């Protein structure tokens, strides 16, 4: 299965309830004047970006917060670049939730722990 199909399947399966995932295309194109315009969150940013709503512990007043979430989707034999791994590490180190996934099931484990 291609990476684009896996991305679409993950979005359909997991972008509901307490999770929202948005497609993050990154790259650059020339506009009509010939200037290069970059789009996306930048080099190494993950394919799917969004948030997971979690309830904070009662010691923290029981409020809900959105946790930044990033999924780098790869086909079965695909390999993440160093920039992608660095982005994932940064998100996780800053308190977010990020990982490389290769299937709907792997995404479910990252997003829901099951």
C-alpha positions as CSV (number, residue, x, y, z in Angstrom):
1,X,0.0,0.0,0.0
2,X,1.3,3.5,-0.8
3,X,2.1,6.1,1.8
4,X,-0.7,8.4,0.5
5,X,-3.2,5.6,1.0
6,X,-1.9,4.9,4.5
7,X,-2.2,8.6,5.4
8,X,-5.8,8.7,4.1
9,X,-6.7,5.5,6.0
10,X,-5.2,6.8,9.3
11,X,-7.1,10.1,8.9
12,X,-10.4,8.3,8.3
13,X,-9.9,5.9,11.2
14,X,-8.5,8.2,13.8
15,X,-9.5,11.8,13.2
16,X,-12.6,11.8,15.4
17,X,-13.5,11.8,19.0
18,X,-10.7,13.3,21.0
19,X,-8.2,13.3,18.1
20,X,-8.0,15.6,15.1
21,X,-5.4,15.0,12.4
22,X,-4.8,17.3,9.4
23,X,-2.6,16.6,6.3
24,X,0.6,18.6,6.3
25,X,2.0,18.8,2.9
26,X,5.4,20.5,2.8
27,X,7.4,21.8,-0.1
28,X,7.8,24.8,-2.4
29,X,6.3,26.0,-5.7
30,X,6.9,29.0,-7.9
31,X,4.1,31.5,-8.0
32,X,3.1,33.4,-11.2
33,X,5.9,35.9,-10.8
34,X,8.5,33.2,-10.5
35,X,9.1,33.6,-6.7
36,X,9.4,30.4,-4.7
37,X,6.8,30.0,-2.0
38,X,7.3,27.4,0.7
39,X,4.3,25.7,2.3
40,X,3.8,23.3,5.2
41,X,5.3,23.5,8.7
42,X,8.8,23.1,7.4
43,X,11.5,20.6,6.6
44,X,11.1,17.4,8.5
45,X,7.6,18.2,9.7
46,X,5.3,15.2,9.9
47,X,2.6,14.1,7.4
48,X,-0.2,14.3,9.9
49,X,-0.4,17.1,12.4
50,X,-3.1,17.7,15.0
51,X,-4.0,17.3,18.6
52,X,-5.4,14.8,21.1
53,X,-7.6,16.1,23.9
54,X,-6.6,14.8,27.3
55,X,-8.1,15.4,30.7
56,X,-5.6,16.7,33.2
57,X,-5.4,15.0,36.5
58,X,-7.6,16.3,39.4
59,X,-4.5,17.8,41.0
60,X,-4.4,20.0,38.0
61,X,-8.0,21.2,38.3
62,X,-9.4,18.5,35.9
63,X,-9.2,20.8,32.9
64,X,-8.8,19.5,29.4
65,X,-5.9,20.4,27.2
66,X,-5.0,19.7,23.6
67,X,-1.7,17.8,23.2
68,X,0.2,18.5,19.9
69,X,0.3,15.4,17.9
70,X,2.5,14.5,14.8
71,X,2.5,11.3,12.8
72,X,5.1,10.7,10.2
73,X,3.6,8.1,7.9
74,X,5.8,5.7,6.0
75,X,5.0,2.8,3.5
76,X,6.1,-0.6,4.8
77,X,9.7,-0.2,3.5
78,X,9.9,3.6,3.8
79,X,12.6,5.2,6.0
80,X,12.2,8.5,8.0
81,X,14.8,11.1,7.2
82,X,17.0,12.6,10.0
83,X,15.0,15.8,9.7
84,X,11.8,13.9,10.3
85,X,13.3,12.0,13.3
86,X,14.5,15.3,14.7
87,X,11.0,16.9,14.4
88,X,9.5,13.9,16.1
89,X,12.1,14.1,18.9
90,X,11.4,17.8,19.4
91,X,7.7,17.3,19.6
92,X,8.1,14.5,22.2
93,X,10.7,16.5,24.2
94,X,8.3,19.5,24.3
95,X,5.5,17.4,25.7
96,X,3.7,16.5,22.5
97,X,3.0,13.0,21.1
98,X,4.9,12.1,17.8
99,X,6.0,8.9,16.1
100,X,6.7,7.2,12.8
101,X,3.8,4.9,11.9
102,X,3.2,2.5,9.0
103,X,-0.4,1.5,9.4
104,X,-3.8,2.4,11.0
105,X,-3.0,-0.1,13.8
106,X,0.3,1.5,14.6
107,X,-1.4,4.9,14.6
108,X,-4.1,3.6,17.0
109,X,-1.4,2.5,19.5
110,X,0.3,5.9,19.4
111,X,-3.0,7.8,19.7
112,X,-4.9,5.6,22.1
113,X,-2.4,3.3,23.7
114,X,-4.2,0.1,22.5
